[in-house]
Amino acid sequence: MRVVDTTRTRPLPPEPEPAKRGLAARVSLGRVFAPVPSEFLLIASTALILTGFGLVMVLSATSATSEDAGGGPYDAVIKQGVFAVIGIPLMFLASRMPLRFWKRMAWPALIGATVFQLLVFTPLGITNDGNQNWIRIAGLQAQPSEFLKVTLAIWLGYILYRKRTLLADWRHVFIPAVPVGIAVIGTVMAGHDLGTAIILVLIMLAGLFFSGVKLRVFLLPLLLFAGGVAYFAISSPDRMRRYMSFLSNDCLADYYGDCYQPLHGIWGLAGGGVFGVGLGNSKEKYSWLPAAANDYIFAIVGEELGLIGCIVVLMLFAIFAVGAFHIVRKTDDPFVRIAAGAITVWIIGQALLNIGVVLRLLPVFGVPLPFLSQGGTSLMSVLIACGVLLSFARTIPPKARSAASPSQRGTITR
């Protein structure tokens, strides 16, 4: 009798479906909790710390005046906190987006932000201190131009990335970057907001710089934008009056005029000394210093927390800059380098401009201090920009991340 060995021809049983699903779930979970580069941690931690610190300072700067106006002492910080609660999850959601998402969203996002900005010229628009750059919807006030900053940076990165092999020709540098940039900035200047327009100019110049265009091609846009800013500054009598008061050697003579706010900002900083008068003990916030919770919140920081508090704020911005510029240096993607460089110059440049105004090293521009100043749309746009940087940080090549051994640290190339 012949015996057939059926074990050799018997097919293997199929793998159970639940095992496949379990494996897929473990892989997906592993990607979520995969190690992130140090740049991710630097940017995320400083953004969260500055946001929390800003909420504390907004509460301190507004509690007295808000209660005096008939509201509650926590009204302003609650509104700011709502935007922080929305903005922080948006930041981490944006950090999970792949590069192809940002490239696809470059044009739609810029067009949408520009249309949103044009709402200031509709019945929804309101005027504040001579600038028509805000809208009011359902009792909430928003500044649409804040979203132009992040969308313009991403759009510039995408356009210059697509033309990276043609940037030696000035025509490809200018078109469509310069015409579109002028149109976007024009929507802001139509509302007489020179401060925001200057920030947008910085973003455009940073994008061109990090794209690697030749200096002779870069100089013409620089001169063009500088001339435009100078023209709009000189053409406005109100701006010229403020700039002349800034250049005046005897600011006390114009105490009740354009020097009132800068003087009280300096006095607030001087009154804080080294260690400050204590959190919540500011005197300038009692209606002496205009815009104490907005453009001049750094003066309240100096008064209540002293020189130490100001140094801590500057160090946090410096740490943020280190993490962001490491992305620019280590990435091998031109889109990431250009967009990350433009976002970093925007946030750090705006912080330096704001602090320079408070220290009376610069004339009043009317730009908020990122993360700290009161303003929901400003905070949300900065947090979304941080999310874009975090998304870029995830794309840094592993070989470009911090080396494990000292012998490898000198061999990292961009």
Buried (B, 14 or more C-beta within 10 A) or exposed (E): EEEEEEEEEEEEEEEEEEEEEEEEEEEEEEEEEEEBBBBBEBBBBBBBBBBEBBBBBBBBBBBBBBEEEEEEBBBBBEBBBEBBEBBBEBBBEBBEBEBEEBBEBBBEBBEEBBEBBBBBEEEEBEEEEEBBBBBEEEEEBBBBBBBBBBBBBBBBBBBBBBBEEEBEEBEBBBEEBBEBBBEBBEBBBBBBBBBBBBBBBBBBBBBBBBBBBEEEBBEEBBEBBEEBBEEBBEEBEEBEEBBEBBEEEEBEEBEEEBBBBBBBBBBBBEBBEEEBBEBEEBBBBEEBBBBBBBBBBBBBBBBBBBBEBBEEBBEBBEBBBBBBBBBBBBBEBBBBBBBBBBBBBBBBBBBBBBBBBBBBEBBBBBBBBBBBBBBBBBBBBBBBBBBBBBBBBBBBBEEBBEEEEEEEEEEBEE
